[in-house]
Amino acid sequence: MIKKIALALTMTLAAAVPVAGSASAADSPVREIIGQGLDACPEQSVCLYQDTNFNEGKDARIWILTDDVPQLSKYDANDRASSVYVHFRGRHSVVLWTDSWYSGLSWGLRSNGDDHGKYSDLDDYNDEVSSVVV
């Protein structure tokens, strides 16, 4: 009887211990929020806004990127961005791609120190972003 209790306790504890190397939401390079305006975008990140002019006038989806993202489709963000804010303190370049895995057409965006990269309209690339190099 004691062996059965010990085995059950061991199995319960083993199930509660996370597997080494498992990813959590905190490890994700993309975080989605609902909001509007440049103030919604934290420093040291790139924000993709669902609507032009940084969702001006109404709350909408904002995807906050902190690392390269080969497939925006994994975050329900594929072909949805209409404006972008490159919010880095120093000079920083970002490359947007029309297809997953950094393929298709690409175009670069930059931040120049205090003059952050504010792109209120993606023009011909509206709703075309599928991967991003941060």
PyMOL commands that set and color helices and strands:
alter all, ss='L'
color gray80, all
select helices_A, chain A and resi 2-16+25-27+38-40+52-55+72-75+123-125
alter helices_A, ss='H'
color red, helices_A
select strands_A, chain A and resi 30-35+45-49+60-65+83-87+91-99+103-112+117-119+131-133
alter strands_A, ss='S'
color yellow, strands_A
deselect
rebuild
show_as cartoon
